[in-house]
Amino acid sequence: MDLSDLRIFRAVVEEGGITRAAERLHRVQSNITTRVKQLEDDLGVELFIREGKRLHVSPAGRTLLGYAERLLELAEEARGAVQDMRPRGLFRLGAMESTAAVRLPAPLSEYHRRFPEVTLELSTGNPTHLAGRILAGELDAAFAAEPIANGPFEKAPAFIEDLVIVAAKDHPPFAPDDPATEPPKAVLVFEPGCPHRKRLEDWYAGRGEMPERLIEMASYHTMLSCAVAGMGVSLVPKSVLTTFPERKRLRVHPMPKGADTAETVLIWRRGAASPAITALLEVLENGAGGAKAN
């Protein structure tokens, strides 16, 4: 039983016979007769009571007619929904924690104002985790720091982050761009997969050293609080400091040139752009809420 069978069946009922249904559907009568018979064979019931050339809808046919009308209406609704380019429905968005906390409140507020028919769900993770969830069909798009593989994804620039090393105010001074400076022994980091952790590890490796201790944290505010307490230093987006009430108790050290910025991009599965994604790109491109600011 397919939709075309149901359309033919409904036309025969509404037109009161094969001849007029064939005229309405621009088909030959024999085709209409055959399709009705095939539908009856498929269902194992007679849909019409036949009296010569006249057809009367059977009780089973009356039952099917109600379902046929609902199914055909639902099919038209589905066709309209997928052809409608207005953003609507569930939009599953991912982001790194720093992006979600600092960069997204203004643009997502504007997005909600412009596109109220979209139901937005936001979840956080590191770029590796977010990319994997997109490929698994669990997210529609995500904000992630470069580098992101080009093969499976399409992407668009979103934000440029300035990166700094933070330490307690009384931490011995050091110059990250001075090879003669002894680097800190303990660093505060997120789990493996965090791009800022990798940037910091690469900086140490470039000096031929590694920190004595890597202390993993679950949030930026915890990390910054531990830096204030003298537990170690950390590499963070400078924008995160604006949300930390104890930032005056931190010493900020710029990273060496070439390692002092990171680009955050919006990524989605290649070939899977949706009206919701296009709408988000529009909000970002218009700079809503200062989305492009460093």
N, C-alpha and C positions, 0 to 999 in steps of 0.2 A: 504494500500500500504506500503510494507516494502522493505528493501534493497535487500532481497533475490528475491522478485518478480521482482525488477528492473534488477538484474543480469541475471535472466532467460530471461526476455524480451530482454535485450541487446544481449544475446547470440543467441537467435532465429533470430534477425535481422542480426547480423554479420555472422552467419553460413548459413543463407538463408533458414532455415526450422527447423522443430521439430526434425527430426532424427539426424542431425549433431549436433544440440544444446544439445540433450540428451547425445550423445557420449562425447562431450566436457565437460559437467558438471557431467558425470558419474551418470546419472539418467535415469530412464525408461521413454519411450516416453509418456506414459499415464500421468505421473506426470507433465511433461513439459506442455502438453496440458491443463491439469486441472488448473495449476497455471496461465497460460496465460488467460484462460477463466475467472478465478476468478479476475484477475487484470482488465480485460475489464468490468466485472460486477461492480467492485468497482468504476471505473471511469465513467461508464455509456456510454462508447464509444467503437467502434470496432477499435482495434489497427492494425489489418491486414485485407486485402482483400483476401478472400479465393477463389481460383479457383481449385477445386478438391483437390489434395494433395499439391498444391503449395500455398505459402503465399507471399503476397506483402504488404509492409508496407503502412498503410493508412496515410492520412494527419495528423490525430490525433496522430498516432504512431510516425510520424516524429517529431512532436512537443514534445511528451513525451521523445523521444530518447535523445534530447538535454539536457533536465532536468535530465534524468537518468544518463547520463555520468557525469554531473557536481556533482550530489549528490553522486555518487559512488566514484568519485575522492576525494570529500570532506571527505567522510567517511574514505577513506584510509589515507588521510592526518591527520585526527583526531586520528586514530589508531596509526599512527607513532608518533604523538606528545605526546600522553599519555604514550607510551612505551619508549620514548626517555628519558633517565635519565640525559640529559644535563640540567642545570638550564637555564630557559628561561621564558619569559613572565613577567607579573606583580607580584611583591613581595611586599606585604603590611606589613611593619614592624613598630612596636610601641616601644617606649622607655620612661623612665622617663626623665625629662628635664636635670638633671645633667649628666645622661649617654649619652644623645644625644649630649650635648655640649662638654663634656670632653673626653669621652671614644670612641665615635664612628667615629670621622673624619678619623682616620688612618685605622681601619679595613674596613670601608665601602669604602674608596678609593681603598684599595687593592681588595676588593670584586668586585667593578666595573671594575677594570683593568683585573681581571681574568675571569669575567663572563659578558661580554658586552651585551649578549642577554637578560639579566634580566633588567627590568624596576623597579627601587626601589622607593617606596613611604614611607616616614617616617613621623610619627605623634607622639605627646607626650601626656603623661597623667600620673596619679598615678597608682600604681599596680592594685588597684581595678577596675579602669576604663579600663585599658588595658586588664585585664583578661576578663572582661565582653564583650569587643569588639571582642576578639578572639572567645568566645563562641557564639556570635551573627553572626559570619562569616564575620566581618568587617575588621579583621586583620588576617594575616597568622601566625605571631609570634611576640613576644615582649620581651624586656629586662625589668625585674621587680625585685624588691628587695624581698627577702624572708621575711616572710613565704608565700609560694604559695601552695594552696591545691593540693595534689597529685592526687586526683581522676580524675578530668577532664583534667589534663594536663600532658604532658611530659616536662622534663626540663633538661638543661645542665648548669654547672657552667660557668660563664663568667668573672666577676670581683669581687674583694674584695675591699670594700671601708673602709678607716679609717674615723671614725666620730669624729668631734670636735665641741665644743661649741665656738662660736665667739661672741665677744662683742667689744665695742668701746675701743680704746687704754686707755682712761682715766676712764673706768668703774672700780668701786671698785673690787679688786681681790677677787676671790673665788675659792675654790677647789671642783670640782664636786664629788670627791671620799671621801670628808670629811663630815661626817654627821653633824658636828657642824657648817658647813658653811651655812649661810643664802642664799638660792637660789635667783636668780634674779626674780623680780616681773612681768616683761613683757617679753614675748617671741614672736618672729617673726616666723610664720609657713605658710605652704601651707594649702590647703583645707583638710577636713577630707578624709582619705584614703591614705594620704602620710605616708610612713613607718617611716620617720625620725621624723615627728610630733608625731606619736604614741610612738616612742622610748623616746622622750623627755617627753611626758605626763606620760609614765610609770615610768620614773626616778623620776619625781615629786611625783607621787602616792606612789612609794616605800619609800619616805621620809615622807609620810603622809601629803603632802601639794599639793597645786595647784597654778599655777601662777595667779596673780591678773588679768592679761590681756593677751588674745591671739589675736595677730594682724595678720590677714591673708594677704599673699602676693601672687603675680602671677608669680614671677620669682626669681631666686637666686640672680641675680645682684641687683634687687630692695631690696631684703632682706638684702644683705650685705651692701648696701648703707645706709639703715635705721639703721643697727647696727652701722655703722660708726657715724651716726648722734646721737647715744645715745638713740634711741627709744626702744631698747630691745636687747635681745640676741637670738641666733638661733643655732640649731643643723644642721650641713651641712657636706657633704662629704669633706674631706680635699682637694681632687683633684680639687674641684670647685674654691678654692682660687687661683690656678695658672692662672685662667682666669680673675681675678678681679684686675684692675689696682691700686686700693686704698688699697690693702691688708696690706700694712705697717701701716695703720691706725687702724688695728684691733688687738685685743688681742685674742690669741687662747688658749683655755682650753681643754685638753684631757678629754674624757669621762671615767668613771670608767671601770676597766677591766671587760670584759664580756658584756659590752654595747658599746664598742668602735669600733666595726667593723660590717659591714653589707655585706652580699653576694648578688650580682646581678646575676640572672640566665636568660637564654634564655628559654622562654616557648612557647609551641604550643599545640593545641588541641590533646589529646591522639588519636593515630592512624592516624594522619593527617600530618605526616612528608612528606616533598616534596623535590625534588632535590635542590630547592633554599635554604631551611633550612639546608639541609645536607652540602651544599657548604659554608654557613655562619659558621657552626660549624667547618668546615675544616679550614677556615681563622682564627677563634678564637683559635683553638687548635694549630695552627702553630705560634701563638703569633704575627701575623701581626700587625705592628704599636704599639707594646707594649701592646696588649690587655689584657694580664694577669697581668700587673704591678699594684701595689697598689697605 
